[in-house]
Amino acid sequence: MDIVENAERFARGRHAGQFRKGKAKEPYVTHLEEVCDLVKQWGGSDIEQAAAWLHDTVEDCPPTSLLELEQEFGTDITQIVGELTDDKSLPKAERKALQVHNAPKKTTSAALVKLADKTSNIGALSKSPPDGWDLQRRLDYIEWAQRVVDALPYKHVAGMKEFEKRCDLAILRAYEDLGSIRQAQNAALEMLSRKAKRAGLDHAQAENFIKNFVKSNL
Ligand code: ZN
């Protein structure tokens, strides 16, 4: 059995019976499957793919420990998982602040898995948002994920594109589900103007671009 299959088997066992926070209540392993797929698509090594499968085991599946992973999977994989493991003894707000604060220190491998993790989480927020989250809570979550990703020292190009696309979609979905039509329109226009600026257009060109876009799409 290769290292990725071995990690998959281990993670499936440890996360058995756990479900995602979203209202679809998907089995937790669908998240791990997706994170590993993204890491693979973005050229991740076997070690990075194995770490993708294992990245939540120490945090979410006690008594799984880094020591146990070290014995089972060796130092390289365990080090990546260690970089991606929050200290659950801290209050949630502090853990979230630490993710932003510690992001710049990540190794290239940990940064790749982290980007895939956040990309998967933002996708889930569009597809199956947790029950009871209001508009502000959804927007705050997206903004926080963006701050973590922005602070990573290594940003895979295709990975960033996918992450940003999913953030845009999640923002629009949040307004569509919970905000006014006016807010949704404003958010869509802001996104277009950001895209136009990223493409190197000046203000007048960007305005023209948006006008043409609106004309041809509405
Ligand atoms: Zn995760």
Boltz pocket constraint, residues with backbone or C-beta under 6 A from the ligand:
constraints:
  - pocket:
      binder: B
      contacts: [[A, 31], [A, 55], [A, 56], [A, 117]]
      max_distance: 6.0
